[in-house]
Amino acid sequence: MFEELKKSIDKGLDYAFMTTDKLTKAAKDMAKENNLTKEEAKKLFDHLVKKSEETKKTLEVNFQELVKTTLHKMNIPTKEEIKKLEDRIKKLEATKKPVMKAKPKVIKK
C-alpha cells in the first residue's frame, strides 16, 4: 500500500514537469491502459496539462519566496533597495551646489 502511494506521488511529480508532448503520450498510454473513450482521454489530458501548469506556478512562487527569504537572511540588498539608493544618490547629486573655485590672482611686478 505504501509503495503504491509513493509511486502515485512520484508519477504525479513527473507529470508536473512534462512537456505538452510528453503529457499527450502519457494521457494516451493511460487511456489505453484504462480503456477510456476519446472524450475521457481528452478530459484526462486537459486535467494533466492544467495540473502541470498549476504545479509549475506554485513551485515557481515557492522558489522565489525561498530565494527572497535566503537573501534577506544573508543581508543582501534587493534590486529594489539598490534602485532606491541609486535614485537617492542622483537626487542628492542634482541638488548639490557646484563648488566655485577662486581664480588665482596674477600679481604684476
PEHU-V232787 format. One record per pair of residues at least 4 apart in sequence whose C-alpha atoms are under 6 Angstrom apart, sorted by the first residue. I is the first residue (numbers start at 1). J is the second residue. D is the distance in Angstrom with one decimal. If there is no record, write none. Layout:
i->{I/I}
j->{J/J}
d->{D/D}
//
This chain:
i->{16/16/18/18/23/27/27/31/31/31/36/36/48/59/71/77}
j->{52/55/22/23/27/31/45/35/36/41/40/41/52/63/76/81}
d->{4.0/6.0/5.7/6.0/6.0/6.0/5.3/5.6/4.8/5.5/5.7/5.9/5.9/5.9/5.3/5.9}
//
